[in-house]
Amino acid sequence: MTANKWDGLKEYFFGWLIYRWRLLVAVVVWFAPSVILSITAPSGLSKLLWLLTGLSLVPFIAICRYIDSNHPAFSPLATYGDPPGSSAIETESIDRYAVHVGTTVQDAMPVIVSPRGHSGILITGMPGSGKTVLMKYFLAVLRRNGADLTILDMKNGGDFRTFYSAGVPVFGGDLKDAVAVLEHTVITMRERQAVLGSAPEGVPNNYWNRSYEDRPPLLVIAIDEVQDLLEVDGVSKEEKVLMERASAALRQLVKLGRSAGVLVVAATQKSDGKAIPTSFRDQMSIRISGRQNTPEAARAALGALRDEDPRPDDFTVLPPDVPGRFVLAGLYARAVVFQGVYVEDFGLSQLLRG
């Protein structure tokens, strides 16, 4: 058995235990009294109790399967803040690549993030704010819905092992690999643009204006800790050259990728002008920020906000003891606060295999 298959098997087994522990408790509660009585009762009555216990197994399994399938507390896709009965995964009734990322804190309305008409999504926040959990869920749904996904895990911390086990290309923190992936994606984007631009009269030359059947899958490049490609202070001369190439390719993808069906999803825990250059941030049309420590960090993450907009550095807006809460800017008329979907790795693996 290969290492990847073994990791996947362990992940599935322990995930099953985590999410089904309630059912294991139910088994004990259901059968323990019958077993105890069967052991202590006279022989004739004992046989009858064993028979009744065996017969009760059928309705017990049926009840467990129903609860397991319908009660949100038993689901590996359980969410924080979703209204009762809502689904963590959007259907194609809105858009194939639209993702229900959570619900607004103010009025419990669903927050739908769709890459349609966008080429860049920036997710920021302090360590522990939930940005990696949100990013992984968003990417898993995109992949489940047909997107062509590649991940650059610049800190190479193993957060994306579930994706790797599911066959998604995941590259570690090697700068040469990152440059190769980004420059190859630029070439692919140019090829797509050429094909779309040569469409016959009457056929849309914009990716998003074509039907699902008449366009290639959405091409997604996800970069965790993107500052490692943008912040050149203190690096060697060779690293600086590679980072400048990576930065140039990244900017091309964000600037020109929209009409070709190319999306960049970038995340960072460093929110300042060096880690997130203003010109790069402003090209990322959808910006999501978890908790920030200072007004300067909030501005670096989301750009200029109006006085009435919620701010990620305001602890009454994003309390430190509530992970998974974010401020979203650039998608609606004003910034909104939402509670993000929470999915463990076991749930992600089910999504990716779905």
C-alpha positions, 0 to 999 in steps of 0.5 A: 500500500502506498503512503498516500493510500495509507494516509487516506485510509487513516484519515477516513478511519479516524474521521469516521470515529470522530463524526460517528461517535454518537452512533457508537454511544447509541449502540451501547445505550440500546443494547447494553441493558438487553445484554446484561439482562440476557446474561443474568436472566434464567435460560428460557428468558435469556434466549427470548431476550437474545432473540428480541435483541437480534430482531431490534437490530434492523430498526436500530440500523434504519434509525441510525442511518436516517439520523446520520443522513438528515441531522446536521450534528452528524454531518461531516459538513456541519457549519457554524452559523448556517440557518436550519436546513441550509446546505453547506454546498451550493448547487448549480441553480446559481452557478456551478462554481458558486460556493456558500461560504457561510452566513451573515452575522447580522441577519443569518443570510447565506453568503455566496462567493462566485468566481464569475466575473472575478480573477482574484480572491484574497484571504487574510487573517491572524493565525487561528482566525480560520482563514486556512479552514475557509480556504480549504473548504472553498477550494474543495467545493470548486474542485468537487464542482469540476475546477482544475485546481493546483495548490502552492503551499509556500509554508509546506506545513501539510495543511493540504495533505487531504488534497494531495491524497485526492490527486490534487497537485500540491507543491511545497515551498520551493520557489523554482516550483512556484515559478514554473507553475505560475509561468505555465499557468500564464501560458495556459491563460494565453492559449485560452484567450487565443481560442476564445478570441478566435470564436466565430461570429455569434459565439461569446469570446468571454469565458463566463458568457459561454455555456458549461459544455462550451468552455474548459473547466475553471482553472484555479491556482491557490497560494497559501502564504502568498507573501513568500512570493511578494516580500523580497526583503532579506532574501538572496539575489537568486531568490529575489530574481525568482520571486520577481518572476513569480510576482510578474506571473501572478500579476498577469494572472490576476489582471487578465485571467477573468475573461479566460476562466483563470482564478487566483486564490491567495492567503496570507497571515501577514497583512502589511504593505510589503506582504500585500502590495497595494497594487496586488491587493486592489487587483484581488476583487474579492477580499476576505479578512479574519481578525487583524490587530491594527487599523494598518493591517485591516487596511492592507487586507481589505483596502479603504473602508467606509466609516460605516463598514465593519472592520476586522481590527474591531474586536467587537466585530471579530471577537478573538474567541470566535474563530471562523468569523470574517469581513468580506469586501468587494462582492457586495455594495458594502462590507459584511461580517459572516460566520464561515463554514467549518469543515474538518479534513474528513469532510474535505476528503468526502467532498474531494471524492464526491 
